[in-house]
């Protein structure tokens, strides 16, 4: 493919945020180029693919306008339907609640989203790396050659180490940046509940985070951990913690004792919310690049796609002179900014508690399953906040 020299909108990164942005920019009349450094969209996989049902996302983000592709997608993208979520504290006292959602085949889902963008008129260039962003010029290098492409608006959906964000001076300041390291295995031959997500806590297995087992159907699962490197013991790697969890956890190990590892997935998850600014006069950032992650559970697909829709619509309006690109900032914060900020507050309160299994057990004892569900999705009930603050003060 030989690209044109200029576009209304250039989107960098074809994950859920970028493809959604490209789709909605194109649907609103913009000429759009979508760039991705991968040889194949969605491969390699970079995160587990649990997607809550759209009705649950809408209930917890009532102001959000969900993109249709978050609500409707082919059955071929679904690995397993989920009905239950279980929380396992260090003492093994299980709490569970009903949840509706799916574990996605992320490769197929990401390709579905890119296909929808292309069907709306977006041009797509894979195996193309962005090497520089100067003003409104995007420099690329890849299988289709080297190019200097002009855009009226640039959308950075290029992950937690976003080149667009750095080039435009809107990346999270290093002293404010908090991340979690995720390491996960896709495994076969496991003995698990096929329609339940399980999340395990305990400083000896997952310091500052949690381990999970996500069923993928047919005796398969995604098993992983998200840990804070600053809370891990010196000299112990994420791989060490994951193997310790799979081999030695009293509840998880029997389910995983015959597991065969088929794929290794690793990534960085930003967990400190969005930077102060996510838009400039000619560029904006979205998804992981903008910290659009629910910090209490690391979930990023719904907020990334909601923001992607807003980004695409705003960029298309900007290209025709109907608004300033900075309007994006106000729009996404109005739709789900409060949920994002509250999830960061909850994570910060939990940080101290998660250093002690005794405190974690006490916290999970007084928080009801319904309250846990609400916290997972970026809300912090007042009584829970007071109780967690009291526990945190007590540890001192």
TORMIGU-62766 format. One line per 3 residues: number of its first residue (from 1); their letters; for each residue x negated, y negated, z negated of C-alpha. Coordinates in steps of 0.05 Angstrom, whole numbers, plus 5000, padded with zeros to 4 digits. Each point is the difference from the previous one (the first is absolute). Layout:
<nodes>
NUM> a> X/Y/Z ~ ... .
</nodes>
This chain:
<nodes>
1> xxx> 5000/5000/5000 ~ 4976/4930/5018 ~ 5032/4949/4954 .
4> xxx> 5023/4931/5021 ~ 4957/4942/4977 ~ 5053/4971/4953 .
7> xxx> 5062/5020/4961 ~ 5050/4966/4955 ~ 4982/5049/4944 .
10> xxx> 4942/5047/4988 ~ 5009/5052/4945 ~ 4939/5033/4971 .
13> xxx> 5015/5069/4971 ~ 5055/5049/5022 ~ 5021/5028/4932 .
16> xxx> 5071/4991/4975 ~ 4990/4925/4987 ~ 4966/4985/5066 .
19> xxx> 5047/5040/5045 ~ 5060/4971/4964 ~ 4973/4930/5010 .
22> xxx> 4987/5013/5074 ~ 5069/5030/5010 ~ 5036/4940/4970 .
25> xxx> 4956/4949/5035 ~ 5014/5034/5067 ~ 5075/5007/4986 .
28> xxx> 5002/4925/4988 ~ 4970/4984/5068 ~ 4925/4995/4985 .
31> xxx> 4946/5030/5044 ~ 4963/5047/4952 ~ 4935/5039/5000 .
34> xxx> 4992/5053/4945 ~ 4928/5023/4986 ~ 4977/5060/4961 .
37> xxx> 4930/5027/4988 ~ 5022/5073/4997 ~ 4996/5046/5059 .
40> xxx> 5070/5025/4984 ~ 5053/4961/4962 ~ 5011/5029/4931 .
43> xxx> 4939/5045/5002 ~ 4962/5007/4955 ~ 5054/4994/4946 .
46> xxx> 4981/4949/4947 ~ 5052/5010/4945 ~ 5055/5046/4974 .
49> xxx> 5066/4988/5035 ~ 5057/4996/4950 ~ 5054/4953/5024 .
52> xxx> 5059/4984/4954 ~ 5069/5001/5030 ~ 5018/4932/5028 .
55> xxx> 5058/4994/4951 ~ 4952/5005/4941 ~ 4953/4949/5031 .
58> xxx> 5058/4952/5011 ~ 5027/5009/4929 ~ 4933/4981/4971 .
61> xxx> 4985/4945/5050 ~ 5070/4972/5011 ~ 4976/4938/5038 .
64> xxx> 4958/5040/5049 ~ 5023/5009/5072 ~ 4978/5070/5018 .
67> xxx> 4976/5016/5070 ~ 5042/5053/5035 ~ 4939/5045/5007 .
70> xxx> 4996/5004/4924 ~ 5071/5026/4999 ~ 5004/5042/5063 .
73> xxx> 4945/5044/5028 ~ 4996/5068/5035 ~ 5006/5065/4960 .
76> xxx> 4933/5020/5031 ~ 4967/4948/4955 ~ 5026/5035/4937 .
79> xxx> 4959/5053/4965 ~ 5044/5008/4939 ~ 5062/4968/4969 .
82> xxx> 4992/4980/4927 ~ 5054/5003/4946 ~ 4961/4994/4934 .
85> xxx> 4940/4964/4971 ~ 4963/5026/4939 ~ 4954/4961/4955 .
88> xxx> 4951/5042/4959 ~ 4965/4963/4942 ~ 4936/5027/4969 .
91> xxx> 5039/5043/4950 ~ 5039/5034/5056 ~ 5068/4975/4976 .
94> xxx> 5033/4995/5068 ~ 5049/4945/5018 ~ 5038/5002/5064 .
97> xxx> 5052/4960/5039 ~ 5038/5006/5065 ~ 4969/4966/5060 .
100> xxx> 5017/5002/5073 ~ 4945/4996/5052 ~ 4956/5038/5048 .
103> xxx> 4928/5021/5006 ~ 4980/4977/5069 ~ 4954/5028/5052 .
106> xxx> 4961/4935/5002 ~ 4968/5015/5067 ~ 5068/5009/5033 .
109> xxx> 5033/4943/4963 ~ 4944/4951/5017 ~ 5005/5021/5073 .
112> xxx> 5075/4992/4998 ~ 4992/4928/4975 ~ 4948/4984/5054 .
115> xxx> 5045/5030/5053 ~ 5058/4956/4977 ~ 4955/4939/5006 .
118> xxx> 4978/5021/5070 ~ 5072/5012/5021 ~ 5015/4928/4980 .
121> xxx> 4945/4975/5046 ~ 4938/5002/4957 ~ 4934/5017/5035 .
124> xxx> 4958/5050/4961 ~ 4925/5010/5000 ~ 4973/5058/4958 .
127> xxx> 4926/5015/4986 ~ 4989/4925/5000 ~ 4964/4967/4942 .
130> xxx> 5006/4926/4985 ~ 4930/4974/4993 ~ 5015/4927/4985 .
133> xxx> 5054/4948/4992 ~ 4982/4928/5018 ~ 5058/4951/4998 .
136> xxx> 5054/5032/5043 ~ 4951/5044/5038 ~ 4996/5074/4983 .
139> xxx> 4937/5036/5023 ~ 5007/5074/5012 ~ 4956/5059/5020 .
142> xxx> 5021/5070/5016 ~ 5018/5052/5051 ~ 5031/4947/5045 .
145> xxx> 4938/4955/4997 ~ 4984/4935/4966 ~ 5050/4942/5002 .
148> xxx> 5012/4931/4972 ~ 5075/4993/4994 ~ 5039/4937/4983 .
151> xxx> 5063/4999/4957 ~ 5048/4947/4974 ~ 5007/5042/4936 .
154> xxx> 4956/5055/4971 ~ 5030/5052/4952 ~ 4949/5037/4957 .
157> xxx> 5027/5069/4982 ~ 4930/5028/4995 ~ 4998/5029/4931 .
160> xxx> 4971/4982/4932 ~ 4934/4977/5029 ~ 5035/4956/5052 .
163> xxx> 4953/4965/5049 ~ 5057/4952/5018 ~ 5009/4980/4927 .
166> xxx> 4925/4990/4991 ~ 4993/4961/5064 ~ 5057/4953/4981 .
169> xxx> 4978/4991/4928 ~ 5063/5031/4969 ~ 4972/5065/4973 .
172> xxx> 5009/5013/4926 ~ 4942/4970/4962 ~ 4950/5054/4979 .
175> xxx> 5006/4982/4926 ~ 5076/5011/5004 ~ 5000/5063/5042 .
178> xxx> 5021/5064/4967 ~ 5001/5066/5038 ~ 5014/5073/4989 .
181> xxx> 4962/5055/5035 ~ 5046/5053/5029 ~ 4976/5070/5017 .
184> xxx> 5048/5053/5023 ~ 5002/5069/5032 ~ 5052/5030/5045 .
187> xxx> 5005/5071/4976 ~ 5035/5065/5016 ~ 5021/5060/4959 .
190> xxx> 5025/4963/4938 ~ 5056/5021/4952 ~ 5039/4936/4990 .
193> xxx> 5071/4972/4995 ~ 5013/4984/5073 ~ 5045/4939/4989 .
196> xxx> 4965/4966/4941 ~ 4945/4949/4996 ~ 4955/5008/4940 .
199> xxx> 4955/4947/4969 ~ 4950/5017/4945 ~ 4967/4953/4951 .
202> xxx> 4941/5008/4952 ~ 4933/4966/4993 ~ 4961/5065/5004 .
205> xxx> 5029/5016/5069 ~ 5018/4933/5031 ~ 4972/4940/4962 .
208> xxx> 5040/4937/5015 ~ 5046/5034/5049 ~ 5037/5064/5013 .
211> xxx> 4996/5066/5037 ~ 5055/5025/5045 ~ 5029/5060/5035 .
214> xxx> 5044/4982/5060 ~ 5033/5059/5035 ~ 4993/5004/5075 .
217> xxx> 5043/5061/5012 ~ 4983/5073/5013 ~ 4954/5009/4940 .
220> xxx> 4960/4938/5019 ~ 4986/4937/4959 ~ 4961/4936/4995 .
223> xxx> 4961/5002/4935 ~ 4961/4939/4980 ~ 4978/4949/4950 .
226> xxx> 4996/4925/4996 ~ 4949/4976/4949 ~ 4968/4934/4980 .
229> xxx> 4925/5004/5008 ~ 4990/4953/4941 ~ 5038/5048/4955 .
232> xxx> 4965/5064/5023 ~ 4944/5031/4960 ~ 4931/4983/5027 .
235> xxx> 4974/5052/5048 ~ 5068/5033/5012 ~ 5027/4991/5071 .
238> xxx> 5072/5000/5025 ~ 4986/5069/5030 ~ 4978/5025/4931 .
241> xxx> 5064/4975/4968 ~ 5044/5030/5055 ~ 4967/5068/4995 .
244> xxx> 5005/4997/4924 ~ 5075/4985/5007 ~ 5012/5056/5050 .
247> xxx> 4959/5051/4961 ~ 5014/4984/4927 ~ 5064/4961/4989 .
250> xxx> 5045/5046/4958 ~ 5063/4986/5041 ~ 4972/4985/5069 .
253> xxx> 4944/5052/5005 ~ 5046/5062/5002 ~ 5038/4969/5058 .
256> xxx> 4936/4986/5038 ~ 4957/5060/4983 ~ 5005/5029/5070 .
259> xxx> 4998/4934/5037 ~ 4961/4997/5066 ~ 4976/4931/5018 .
262> xxx> 5017/4983/5073 ~ 4986/4925/5002 ~ 4965/4946/4959 .
265> xxx> 5028/4930/4996 ~ 4968/4940/4966 ~ 5014/4926/4995 .
268> xxx> 5000/4937/4959 ~ 5065/4972/4971 ~ 5004/4926/4979 .
271> xxx> 5039/4996/4935 ~ 4996/4927/4979 ~ 5054/4970/5043 .
274> xxx> 4994/4950/5056 ~ 4948/4945/5007 ~ 5021/4928/4989 .
277> xxx> 5011/4990/5074 ~ 5019/5050/5053 ~ 5007/4952/5059 .
280> xxx> 4962/4944/5034 ~ 5019/4954/5057 ~ 4986/5055/5051 .
283> xxx> 4995/5066/4963 ~ 5033/5043/4947 ~ 4986/5065/4964 .
286> xxx> 5047/5057/4983 ~ 5001/5068/4966 ~ 4937/5023/4964 .
289> xxx> 4963/4940/5029 ~ 5048/4956/4959 ~ 5003/5044/4938 .
292> xxx> 5072/5020/5016 ~ 4996/5060/4952 ~ 5044/5017/4941 .
295> xxx> 4944/5002/4948 ~ 5035/5048/4952 ~ 5001/5057/5050 .
298> xxx> 4956/4980/5059 ~ 5060/5003/5047 ~ 4990/4956/5060 .
301> xxx> 5043/5023/5059 ~ 5065/4963/4983 ~ 4969/4932/4981 .
304> xxx> 4952/5005/5059 ~ 5057/5011/5050 ~ 5045/4947/4969 .
307> xxx> 4943/4951/5005 ~ 4984/5024/5070 ~ 5070/4984/5023 .
310> xxx> 4995/4930/4970 ~ 4931/4990/5030 ~ 5022/5020/5070 .
313> xxx> 5062/4957/4998 ~ 4962/4940/4973 ~ 4944/5007/5051 .
316> xxx> 5050/5003/5057 ~ 5035/4937/4975 ~ 4932/4966/4992 .
319> xxx> 4981/5017/5071 ~ 5060/4960/5026 ~ 4989/4942/4953 .
322> xxx> 5059/5014/4955 ~ 4962/5005/4935 ~ 4932/4997/4968 .
325> xxx> 4965/5066/4988 ~ 4994/4983/4926 ~ 5075/5012/4995 .
328> xxx> 4982/5074/4996 ~ 4973/4988/4930 ~ 5065/4974/4972 .
331> xxx> 5042/5052/5037 ~ 4965/5063/4976 ~ 4993/4975/4928 .
334> xxx> 5075/4984/4999 ~ 5017/5071/5022 ~ 4954/5042/4955 .
337> xxx> 4947/4955/4968 ~ 5030/5007/4930 ~ 4998/5077/5004 .
340> xxx> 4928/4997/5021 ~ 4979/4952/4944 ~ 5039/5040/4947 .
343> xxx> 4966/5064/5021 ~ 4932/4967/4990 ~ 5022/4976/4930 .
346> xxx> 5023/5070/4982 ~ 4934/5030/5026 ~ 4960/4950/4959 .
349> xxx> 5038/5017/4937 ~ 4990/5074/5012 ~ 4925/4993/5012 .
352> xxx> 4984/4998/4926 ~ 5049/5055/4982 ~ 4972/5046/5054 .
355> xxx> 4933/5002/4965 ~ 5031/5042/4945 ~ 5040/5064/5008 .
358> xxx> 5033/4988/4932 ~ 5026/4932/5023 ~ 5022/5028/5067 .
361> xxx> 5040/5055/4965 ~ 5032/4948/4955 ~ 5017/4956/5059 .
364> xxx> 5033/5055/5040 ~ 5037/5023/4938 ~ 5040/4936/4992 .
367> xxx> 5009/4983/5074 ~ 5061/5035/5029 ~ 4998/5036/5068 .
370> xxx> 5045/4946/5029 ~ 4952/4946/4976 ~ 4940/5037/5028 .
373> xxx> 5035/5002/5068 ~ 5012/4925/4998 ~ 4927/4987/4980 .
376> xxx> 4975/5044/5057 ~ 5034/4952/5048 ~ 4973/4934/4974 .
379> xxx> 5047/4980/4944 ~ 4984/4994/4925 ~ 5061/5005/4953 .
382> xxx> 4994/4951/4942 ~ 5003/5052/4945 ~ 4947/5042/5035 .
385> xxx> 4954/4939/5007 ~ 5007/4984/4926 ~ 4987/5072/4980 .
388> xxx> 4938/5007/5044 ~ 4973/4934/4975 ~ 5009/5023/4928 .
391> xxx> 4963/5065/5016 ~ 4945/4962/5034 ~ 4992/4954/4940 .
394> xxx> 5001/5059/4953 ~ 4940/5032/5034 ~ 4959/4939/4980 .
</nodes>
